[in-house]
Amino acid sequence: DAIYIGYVKKVGSGSTATWTDGGIGRIVTKNVTPTNTSGAGWVFNTVIDGIGPVTSAVSRLQNKNQSLNWLFFGTGRYYYENPPSGTNTTPDIDDQAGQRRLFGIKDPCFTISNTINPSCTDTVLFSTLTDVTSIGNVPTEGNANLAGFKGWFISLDPSSTIGTSSTYYTYDGATRPFRSERVITDPLATTSGVVFFTTYKPYADECALGGKSFLWALRYNTGNAPSAAVMKGKALVQVSTASVEQIDL
């Protein structure tokens, strides 16, 4: 019925413009070919916009009992670190300080028949989502399944190169900052109701390329920690050094 994609869009203009905004879109196929000549071909519309760049895939879980279609994704990008050049004395770092997040939202165009309404163009506003960065704001399972609950988000660590954040690391005998935590890897939604996100925090030092990788495991509808009963087995994660690390869940 539909294809979900993340997108990136430009902020500002001229030499100061950055490609650091974006969102999620939905392509409704209507069960026809993309260029159907009757005018009923594929249609693109926005699911959520203005949340930051989405450069990895959208994962999905469908709850047929509740007639809900949950979408999971994160924001962030990390394509380059350019050294100072010419009269510019500061390095050009991709998305170094943007506030990035993890998301779990309901598709507003999913119907009680467990299908996509092909004529629906409803969007989700960021302001209607529940901030579950603080564990005290996590909803109950019952509330998360109510129609009035649009979804949740978790704010990732900001850049410690600005402000007063204490998220520093020790390298070469000195304490140094990180750049913003971000999502540049596809999330994984499992039928046990656990969604896995991998996030990355680059070192804020061009002479110490690399960073720290983190694995998040979240309950799909509340953003809460999953129960111990479903956290069994091992996870394999490829980190910034290209090595594959094994983690005991």
PyMOL commands that set and color helices and strands:
alter all, ss='L'
color gray80, all
select helices_A, chain A and resi 14-16+126-128+135-137+141-144+228-230
alter helices_A, ss='H'
color red, helices_A
select strands_A, chain A and resi 2-11+18-28+43-49+59-63+68-74+81-82+92-93+101-106+130-131+151-155+168-171+174-177+188-189+194-202+211-219+234-238+244-248
alter strands_A, ss='S'
color yellow, strands_A
deselect
rebuild
show_as cartoon
